[in-house]
Amino acid sequence: MFDFICGEIVEIGEGYVVLKNNGIGFCLTVSQNTLANCSRGKEVQLFCYLQVREDGWTLYGFSTKTEKNMFLQLISVSGVGCKVAIAILSATTPEVLANAIVSGNTTSLCSIKGLGKKTSERLILELREKVSAFCKDIQAKQLSPEQKNALAVLVSLGCSQADATERVKVAYENGATTVQEIINASLRMN
């Protein structure tokens, strides 16, 4: 129903913000990470998720699309509701959470309040594949301009995004620094 709401923050509380938009105050439940990006009187855009239940409607807000997408992944797992997902995103960033899921780090996940061993294992089992693509996208964003240019060339030559990203990283780690050196080293890999 709502994708995002833009407006002025008029109130901040423990786990929520009130966002004023066209004379309407929207109360959004937010994670501690989103709350840290909010201050009273600041104009913001918060991505939203509306939970409709028999006992009421709850609007959840996220400062980034990445955080919202991770929230949606979390609530798709049986046994993880909206409150638990917000608690998870309050305890860690989406990037750190994704890395813990992909690497199968149950110890790290169990350290988050509200997550037990069984739920952590279920998160890893059900989200590992979905979140691995997310991790590759993050890695691609962390590339230097030379690496990004080399990556674009490799993809245009027919390499998959994931394979090209891995080749570029390995070539760079092996000492290739210019675009041409990275491409040449990447193409030599089997």
C-alpha positions in Angstrom: 0.0 0.0 0.0 2.8 2.5 1.0 6.2 2.3 -0.5 7.6 5.4 1.2 6.5 8.5 3.0 8.4 11.9 2.9 7.9 14.5 5.6 9.1 16.2 8.7 9.9 14.3 11.8 7.8 15.9 14.6 8.2 13.3 17.3 10.8 10.7 18.2 10.2 8.0 20.8 11.6 4.6 21.9 11.3 2.6 18.7 9.1 5.0 16.7 9.0 8.3 14.9 6.0 10.5 13.9 6.4 11.8 10.4 4.2 14.8 9.3 3.1 14.7 5.7 0.4 17.1 4.4 -1.1 17.6 7.8 -1.2 13.9 8.7 1.1 12.4 11.3 2.2 8.9 10.5 3.5 6.9 13.4 6.2 4.5 12.1 7.8 1.7 14.1 11.6 1.8 13.3 14.8 0.0 14.1 17.6 1.6 16.1 19.6 2.1 12.9 16.8 4.1 11.3 16.2 6.0 14.6 19.9 7.0 14.6 19.4 8.8 11.3 16.4 10.7 12.5 16.2 14.0 14.4 13.3 16.2 15.2 12.5 18.8 12.5 14.5 16.9 9.8 12.9 16.2 6.4 13.3 12.5 5.6 12.0 9.8 3.3 11.2 6.5 5.1 10.4 3.4 3.2 7.4 1.6 4.6 5.8 -1.7 5.3 2.2 -1.9 6.5 1.2 -4.8 8.7 -2.5 -5.4 8.9 -3.8 -7.7 11.6 -7.1 -8.3 13.4 -6.0 -6.2 16.4 -4.7 -3.3 14.4 -2.5 -1.8 11.7 1.2 -1.1 12.2 3.4 1.0 9.9 7.1 0.1 9.9 9.6 2.6 8.5 13.2 2.2 7.2 15.8 4.8 6.3 17.1 2.7 3.3 15.6 0.4 0.7 18.2 -2.2 1.7 17.0 -2.3 5.3 13.4 -2.6 4.1 14.3 -5.5 1.8 16.1 -7.3 4.6 13.1 -6.8 6.8 10.9 -8.4 4.1 13.3 -11.3 3.8 13.3 -11.8 7.6 9.5 -11.9 8.0 9.2 -14.4 5.2 10.8 -17.0 7.5 8.4 -18.9 9.6 8.6 -17.9 13.3 10.0 -14.5 12.6 7.4 -11.7 12.9 7.7 -8.0 12.4 8.7 -7.3 16.0 11.5 -9.8 15.9 12.7 -8.6 12.5 12.8 -5.0 13.8 14.7 -6.2 16.9 17.2 -8.0 14.6 17.7 -4.9 12.4 18.1 -2.8 15.6 21.0 -5.1 16.8 22.9 -5.2 13.5 23.1 -3.7 10.0 21.6 -5.5 7.0 25.1 -6.0 5.6 26.5 -7.6 8.7 23.3 -9.7 9.1 23.6 -10.9 5.4 27.2 -11.9 5.9 26.3 -13.9 9.1 23.5 -15.7 7.2 25.6 -16.5 4.2 28.6 -17.7 6.3 26.3 -19.8 8.5 27.4 -18.0 11.7 24.8 -19.2 14.2 26.9 -17.8 17.1 26.7 -14.3 15.7 22.9 -14.6 15.1 22.2 -16.2 18.5 23.9 -13.1 20.2 21.0 -11.0 18.9 18.3 -10.6 21.5 15.2 -12.5 20.6 17.0 -15.1 18.3 17.6 -18.6 19.6 19.6 -21.4 18.0 16.6 -22.9 16.1 15.5 -19.6 14.7 19.0 -18.7 13.7 19.4 -22.0 11.9 16.1 -21.5 10.2 17.2 -18.1 9.0 20.4 -19.5 7.6 18.6 -22.4 5.9 15.8 -20.3 4.3 17.7 -17.1 3.5 21.2 -18.2 2.6 20.6 -18.3 -1.2 18.4 -15.2 -1.3 20.8 -13.2 0.8 24.0 -14.3 -1.0 22.9 -12.2 -4.1 22.5 -9.3 -1.7 26.1 -9.8 -0.4 27.5 -9.9 -4.0 25.7 -6.6 -4.7 27.3 -5.0 -1.7 30.7 -6.3 -2.7 30.2 -4.9 -6.2 29.4 -1.4 -4.8 32.7 -1.5 -2.9 34.8 -1.8 -6.0 37.2 0.9 -7.1 36.5 2.8 -10.4 39.1 0.7 -12.2 37.5 -2.5 -10.9 34.0 -1.3 -11.9 35.1 -0.5 -15.4 36.8 -3.9 -15.8 33.7 -5.6 -14.4 31.5 -3.8 -17.0 33.8 -5.0 -19.8 33.7 -8.6 -18.5 29.9 -8.6 -18.3 29.7 -7.2 -21.8 31.9 -10.1 -23.0 29.4 -12.6 -21.6 30.5 -13.3 -18.0 27.9 -13.4 -15.3 27.8 -10.6 -12.8 28.9 -12.9 -10.0 31.7 -14.6 -11.9 33.0 -11.3 -13.3 33.0 -9.7 -9.8 34.9 -12.7 -8.4 37.5 -12.6 -11.2 38.0 -8.8 -10.8 38.6 -9.1 -7.1 41.1 -12.0 -7.5 42.9 -10.1 -10.3 43.1 -7.0 -8.1 44.3 -9.0 -5.1 47.0 -10.5 -7.3 48.4 -7.1 -8.2 46.5 -5.9 -11.3 45.7 -2.2 -10.8 44.8 -0.7 -14.2 41.6 -1.5 -16.0 43.6 -3.3 -18.8 45.6 -5.3 -16.3 42.5 -6.4 -14.4 40.7 -7.4 -17.6 43.7 -9.4 -18.9 44.2 -11.2 -15.6 40.5 -11.9 -15.3 40.3 -13.4 -18.8 43.3 -15.7 -18.1 41.5 -17.3 -15.1 39.8 -20.7 -15.6 
